[in-house]
Amino acid sequence: MDDTQIWDLIQQEEDRQASGLEMIPSENHSSVAVRRASGSILTDKYSEGYPGMRYYAGCQIVDKVENLARDRAKQLFGVTHANVQPHSGSPANQAIYFALVDPGDTVMGMSLYFGGHMTHGLKVNFSGTYYKSVQYTTDKHGYMDYEAIAAMAAKEKPRLIMAGTTAYPRIIDWQKLREIADSVGAWLAADISHISGLVVAGVHPSPIGIVDVTMTTTHKTLRGPRGAMILCNGDPSDPLKKPERTKENLPSLIDRAIIPGLQGGPHNHQTAAIAVALDEALQPSFKEYGKQIAINAKKLSEELLSRGFELVTGGTDNHLMVIDLTNKGLSGKQGETALSKAGITVNKNTVPFDPRSPFDPSGIRLGTPALTTRGMKEAEMVQVADWIADAVAHHKDDKHLATLHEEITKFAKKFPLPR
Ligand SMILES: Cc1ncc(COP(=O)(O)O)c(C=O)c1O
């Protein structure tokens, strides 16, 4: 028997997604096959350990599931080792710190307020509490400033640089970051959570072979279930022996950081769903999808610029953009609320050197992965830009926003969610 209360709420959420435009750039719509695996009986199975080395009996099937997920991840990203067990992106980053540095060590990452993630050293996060975190910003236009990053590294001598972004609209130069890390003998980790689908599509350069460890969540542009993977090269050593911190030993260092370091049993239903998503990402059509995400983002950014919007860095090379709403006379929070009333879901976001508070910043962050999954292309981006401009212009007029919502719902229903 279904729990009618919860089932009703699930239906309501499905309807909310189907009748609006999901433009939070870290979100996407997974396939029915992914969701079926995610909702499967595999959720019932305990399997602490790794395939062939479990602390529980009855793992012969889930071993095969995890091996498939690992093999597909290795094939997709071109690495020799993949750990598919992190429950999500934040614990995966935690595992990278745990594997490579000690409490009190200096770690360096991009400030949350300039487009980094909180696990990259924010003071109130574990990464800024257990480690001495130093945080770099962007230049005044919002671009990563590699000279400033190099200068900070030379001064602070971090043992780990956690590179990657959550609200950055431009290409990241992994090679430059490698040179900076090498100049101070630091480990270099790439967090490609936002852009992994674009890396697969060749839209964004891959960090593989340049950085030491790569982490990605599986639920953003990669279009899988919630989850994460840690990818690296090296030789797994004896799993029962504590490995030295060498590049060769990275697979063992990462695996031991996940279990017994941080987690217990892997979520096998999630692993299966990741395997399904990875198989989808291995198909040629996924490359087209990834390219279309970026084409749509570029088109949308141009259309917004032509309607007088100010974009951080003046545009985008990837799947997202950050709009500074100051010149439109409203805050990021007001923008988020007005767009939400019209059926367009975005999130408020700081802009570089934001004079406002992070709780009500100057900007909003939006992207095209979910709209592209629904089949929208450049023509639809023109329409979406019109609606964004309309909602922002009428942000105080609830009646107007409600009418817009009705119009947007009619449009959205022509682009059904994956079934
Ligand atoms: C760059 C980056 N890293 C890590 C994470 C954390 O992932 P999760 O929310 O799955 O813990 C996110 C989530 O938004 C992210 O954008």
The ligand as an SDF file (V2000), in Angstrom:
LIG
                    3D

 16 16  0  0  0  0  0  0  0  0999 V2000
   31.0050   22.2770   -6.9240 C   0  0  0  0  0  0  0  0  0  0  0  0
   30.1940   21.4960   -5.9350 C   0  0  0  0  0  0  0  0  0  0  0  0
   30.8140   20.6250   -5.1300 N   0  0  0  0  0  0  0  0  0  0  0  0
   30.1350   19.9100   -4.2180 C   0  0  0  0  0  0  0  0  0  0  0  0
   28.7740   20.0330   -4.0880 C   0  0  0  0  0  0  0  0  0  0  0  0
   28.0870   19.2770   -2.9930 C   0  0  0  0  0  0  0  0  0  0  0  0
   27.2460   18.3160   -3.4380 O   0  0  0  0  0  0  0  0  0  0  0  0
   26.0580   17.7660   -2.5090 P   0  0  0  0  0  0  0  0  0  0  0  0
   25.0270   18.8280   -2.4560 O   0  0  0  0  0  0  0  0  0  0  0  0
   25.6540   16.5420   -3.2560 O   0  0  0  0  0  0  0  0  0  0  0  0
   26.6480   17.4540   -1.1770 O   0  0  0  0  0  0  0  0  0  0  0  0
   28.0790   20.9080   -4.9150 C   0  0  0  0  0  0  0  0  0  0  0  0
   26.6190   21.0610   -4.7770 C   0  0  0  0  0  0  0  0  0  0  0  0
   25.9900   21.9580   -5.1800 O   0  0  0  0  0  0  0  0  0  0  0  0
   28.8150   21.6750   -5.8640 C   0  0  0  0  0  0  0  0  0  0  0  0
   28.2080   22.5660   -6.6620 O   0  0  0  0  0  0  0  0  0  0  0  0
  1  2  1  0
  2  3  1  0
  2 15  2  0
  3  4  2  0
  4  5  1  0
  5  6  1  0
  5 12  2  0
  6  7  1  0
  7  8  1  0
  8  9  2  0
  8 10  1  0
  8 11  1  0
 12 13  1  0
 12 15  1  0
 13 14  2  0
 15 16  1  0
M  END
$$$$
